[in-house]
Amino acid sequence: MENSTNETAGRVNQSPFLIPMAIIVAGVIVAGAVVYTGAGGKIAKPDQNLGNTLVSASDEAKTLLTVTTGDFVLGDPGAKVTVVEFADFQCPFCGRFFKTTIPSLKENYVKTGAVRFVFRDFAFLGEESTRAAEAARCAGDQNKFWEYHDYLYNHQKGENQGAFSDANLKKFADTLKLDRAVFDACFDSEKYRPFVERETKLGQELGVSGTPTTFVDGEAIVGAIPFADIEKKIQAALAK
């Protein structure tokens, strides 16, 4: 994916609950997609009961499907449709989704102002996933969350094999010309670990059990699906 700096991106400084909370999942699209479950690196079919799970999710979990203060968002904060992706930076199918589907989503809907895209951490594949998520948030303190996000996906090299070691994550900060002293202080303190762990736990309340899982205005789509499939849901949401 191209660098995100030319797009409307960053943290949102707005009041919570920008989208009405009457979000009920209408169903789950499988469409032959694959989802990473992390169970020994096995691929499994998505949970067919995901929609029923969301109905009983806590209000705190449901706020993850809205845009709130401090979120990292691509696109117009006032866009009609919100697309929320739960992902793990080590997940190979998240990497595929990033390279094959997200570019078209950005070009056709984010840049036009129709869709705002929100990234949520679902760091469940091990320590390197959690540390990568923490590092991206620390980069966000210097307004480079999306650059760091992209760099991580472009440098995946296996699961928990050292690609996202602490040393490498700090080198990435150098490559992206971050202030290393500021980045290291944030990263070494594990400032954002509680946030990453909490977001992952709340994602589970929403029924997320593998990555990527994407919600289009509250409707779950599981797996590294083609752009055409997610576009159908976006068009339906825009038509409401």
N, C-alpha and C positions, 0 to 999 in steps of 0.2 A: 504494500500500500504506500502511496505517496505520503510525504510528510504532511502533518495536519495543520501546520501553522498558517496556511492560507484560508482556512475555514473558520467560521464562527465557532469558537470552542473555548472551554474554560469552565471555571466553577460558577455556579448560579448563585446570585445573591438576591434571592426572592423568598417570599414566605412559603412554608410547606403546603402540601396538598394542592398543587396547581391543577391537578386533574381531579375531577369528582371521584369520591371514594366508592362510588357504586360500580366498581369494576368486578365483574364476575366472569370467570373463564368459561368460554363457550365450548372449548374442546382442545384437542391436541392433534397436531398434524405430524404424521410419521413420514410419509412420502419417501420411504426407502432410505432415509437419512441414518447416519450413524452417530452415536453419542458415546463419549468416553466416561466410563463409570469408575475407573480407578481401581476396580477389584482385580488386583494383580495384573493390571494392564489389559484386561479383557474388554471386548466390545459387547455390548448388550443392547437389546431393543429398549426403547424408551418406556417409561412407566405409563401404561394406558390410563391410570387413574389420577393423573396429575390434576386434571380439572377439578375433581372432587376434593382434592387435598386443599386447594386454595380457598375454598368456601369456608373452611374451618381454621384458616391461618389467622394468627393474631393481627391486630390492627398495626402493630409495629412492623410486622413482616410485610403487610400490604403496602406500607409507605415506600417500600423499595421499588414499587411499580410506578411511583410518582417521581417528580423532580423536586428536590428539597434543597435548602441552603447548603452550600459546600459541595454539591455534586459536580462531577466532571461531565460536561454535556457537549456534544457536537450538534451544531445547528441552532436555529432560532429558538430561544427559550419559550416563545409563545406559539410554537408549531402546534397544529391540530392533533397530530398523532405522535405518541411516544413509543419508541422502541427501546426495550431494556434487555441487555444481554448479560447473562450470568456465565462467567468464563474463568478458566484457569490458564495462566500463562504458559504452563508446561503441556497443556492438552493439545495433542496433534490435530484433532478435529477442530478445535478452536483456531489453530493456526491455518487450517484449510479454509474455514469460514471467513477468517480475516482476509485471506488472499483472494478468495473466489467470489464471495457474496457481498462483503462489506463495501468494497470499492463501488459496486453498482448502486448499492443503497445510498451511499454518500453522494454520488454523482447525480442520481435521478431524484432523490427525495430530501436529503439533508441540505444540499447546496441550494435547492429551490425554496427552502423554508417550509416544506410540508411536514417534515419529520424531524424530531429531535432524538438523538441517540444517546443513551446512557449506559455506561459500563458498570457492572457490579462484580465484585470479587466472589468467586466460589472456589477458594483455594483449598482443594481437598486431596491433591496428589502428593503431598509431602512437604518437607521443610523448604525446599527450593521454591515451591509455589507460593508459600506464605511470604518468604523473603522477597521474591520478585514483586509480589503485590505491595508489600511495604515500600520497596524501593520506588515503585511507580508513584505512590502517593507522596513520597518525599520529593520526587521530581516535580510533582504537582504544586508543592510549596513554592517552587520557582517558575510556575506557569509552564511547565514542560511535561505535564502528565501524558498527553497524547503522543508526543515525540518518544517518550520512554516506553509507553505502551506499544507503539509500532516497532521500536527497536527490539523489544523482548520477543515479539512474534517472529521477527525476521531473523532471530538468532537462537531459535529452538534447536537443541541437539540431544534429544533423549530425555527421559524422566529421571530426575535425581542423580544425574551423572556428572554434575559439576558445572554444567553450562551456566547455571544461575547461582553459582557460589557467591558468597559475600564479596570476595575479591573481584570477581567478574562484574557483579552488579555495580561496584564502585568504579570499575573501568568504564562501564557504559556511561556513567555520569560524566566522566572526563570526555568521552567521545561526543557527548551532546552538549559539552561546554557549560555544564552546571558548575555552580560554586561548590567545590569539593568540601570545603570546611563546613559549609551549611548543610550540604547533603549528608556528609558523614555523621555529623552531630545528630541529625534526624534519624538516620538509618541505624546507627550504633545504639541509640537509646531505645530502639524498638517502639518508637512513638506510636506507630500506626498498627502494630500487631493486634491490639484489642479491637480496632475497627474492622480489620480484615477478618478476624475470627468471628466477630459478631455478625458481619454481613453474610458470611458463609452459613452460619447457623440459621439466620433468618431466611436465607434462600431455601434451606431444607424445609422450613415451615411452609414455604410456598409450593413444596413438592419437587423442587429441583434435586435430582439425584445423579445427574451426569451433565457433562458440558460438551458443546454449548447448549444452553437453553435460553431461548429468546421469547420475550413477551411483546406482542403488538397490542397496545392499549389493553393490556391485561390478559390477552389470549396467548396461551403457551404454544410454542413451536419448538420441538426438540430435535437436536442434531445439526450437523453441518449441511443444512439444506441449500438447494440452489436458490439463486435470487428470484427466479420466477415464482417460487412457492411463497416466499415472504412478501413479494410484491402483491400477490392476490389478497393477502390479509391487510396490507397497507391500503390498497384501493378500496376494500370493503369498509375500513375504518374511516377513510376520507369521505366516503359516500354517506356516512351516517349524519 
